[in-house]
């Protein structure tokens, strides 16, 4: 199982917004530049995050994006699921009716366990935690330039 670039870029963009939480809106072009992401692609990535209520946009010359919730209230499972959809490794985990062998399949428990492990790991990490780590990396990078 491999996550798409949408999930990775969404996470990176939201970390940038978490770093600026409570401040002025952040322009997408600034996030795209800092994270080396195509602006057009980043616009597509942000759309489901806006529709789902994780980010808000502000119009105008001072406009941009802001987190709609505190960074402590957004975990990585929510972010990834919003842009990827279900994180089940196989369809029968979410919908047992898709498989006629559901009562005979010993491997389904493996797939259920895998989804639970993914959920537990991703839901244990908040944007606030990632923003704190990102801030330290940016500080180290800045100090290395001096």
C-alpha positions in Angstrom: 0.0 0.0 0.0 1.4 3.4 -1.0 -0.2 6.8 -0.4 -0.5 9.2 -3.3 1.3 12.5 -3.6 -2.0 14.1 -2.6 -1.7 12.7 0.9 1.9 13.8 1.3 1.3 17.2 -0.2 -1.8 17.8 1.9 0.2 16.9 5.1 3.0 19.3 4.1 0.7 22.1 3.2 -1.3 21.7 6.5 1.9 21.7 8.5 2.8 25.1 6.9 -0.7 26.4 7.9 -0.2 25.0 11.4 3.1 26.9 11.7 1.1 30.1 11.0 -2.0 29.2 13.0 -3.6 32.3 14.6 -1.7 34.6 12.3 -2.4 36.1 8.9 -3.7 33.8 6.0 -1.0 32.0 4.0 -1.0 32.3 0.3 -0.9 29.0 -1.6 1.9 30.2 -3.8 4.0 30.6 -0.6 3.2 27.1 0.5 3.9 25.8 -3.0 7.3 27.5 -3.1 8.4 26.5 0.4 7.3 22.9 -0.1 8.4 22.6 -3.8 4.9 21.7 -4.9 3.2 22.7 -8.1 0.7 25.5 -7.4 -1.9 24.0 -9.7 -1.6 20.6 -8.0 -1.7 22.2 -4.6 -4.9 23.9 -5.5 -6.4 20.5 -6.3 -5.1 19.0 -3.0 -6.6 21.8 -0.9 -10.1 21.6 -2.4 -11.2 18.5 -0.4 -9.6 19.9 2.7 -11.7 23.1 2.3 -14.9 21.2 1.5 -14.3 19.0 4.6 -13.8 22.0 6.9 -10.1 21.6 7.7 -9.1 24.9 6.0 -10.8 28.2 5.2 -10.0 30.7 2.5 -9.9 34.5 2.9 -10.3 36.5 -0.3 -8.6 39.7 -1.3 -5.0 40.9 -1.5 -4.3 39.9 2.1 -6.2 36.6 1.6 -5.0 33.1 1.6 -5.6 29.9 3.6 -5.9 29.3 7.3 -6.6 26.2 9.4 -10.3 26.1 10.3 -9.5 24.2 13.5 -6.6 24.3 16.0 -3.7 22.2 14.9 -4.1 20.1 18.0 -7.5 19.1 16.8 -6.5 17.7 13.4 -4.8 14.4 13.2 -3.0 12.8 10.2 -5.7 10.1 9.8 -8.3 12.8 9.1 -6.0 14.5 6.6 -5.0 11.4 4.7 -8.6 10.0 4.6 -9.9 13.3 3.4 -7.7 13.3 0.3 -7.3 9.6 -0.2 -10.7 8.1 0.8 -10.8 4.8 2.6 -7.5 3.5 3.9 -8.6 -0.1 3.9 -6.2 -2.3 2.1 -9.0 -4.3 0.6 -12.7 -3.6 -0.1 -14.1 -6.3 2.2 -12.8 -4.5 5.3 -15.2 -1.6 4.8 -18.0 -3.6 3.2 -18.2 -7.3 4.0 -21.0 -7.6 1.4 -18.6 -7.3 -1.5 -17.1 -10.7 -0.9 -19.1 -14.0 -0.9 -16.2 -15.8 0.9 -16.3 -13.5 3.9 -17.1 -16.3 6.3 -14.4 -18.5 4.9 -11.6 -16.0 4.6 -8.9 -16.2 7.2 -6.9 -13.3 5.6 -9.7 -10.7 6.2 -8.6 -10.4 9.8 -5.1 -9.5 8.6 -6.5 -6.7 6.5 -8.7 -5.5 9.3 -5.7 -5.5 11.6 -3.7 -3.5 9.1 -6.4 -0.9 8.7 -6.6 -0.6 12.5 -2.8 -0.2 12.7 -2.8 2.5 10.1 -5.7 4.3 11.9 -3.9 4.0 15.3 -0.6 5.4 14.0 -2.0 8.2 11.9 -4.6 9.3 14.4 -2.0 9.6 17.1 -0.1 12.3 15.3 -1.5 15.9 15.2 -0.6 18.8 13.0 0.6 20.6 16.1 3.2 17.9 16.8 4.3 18.0 13.2 4.5 21.8 13.1 6.7 21.8 16.2 9.1 19.3 14.6 9.0 21.3 11.3 9.8 24.5 13.1 12.9 22.9 14.6 14.0 21.7 11.2 13.5 25.2 9.7 15.5 26.7 12.6 18.4 24.3 12.0 18.3 25.1 8.3 18.4 28.8 9.0 21.3 28.4 11.5 23.2 26.3 8.9 23.0 29.2 6.4 24.6 31.7 8.8 
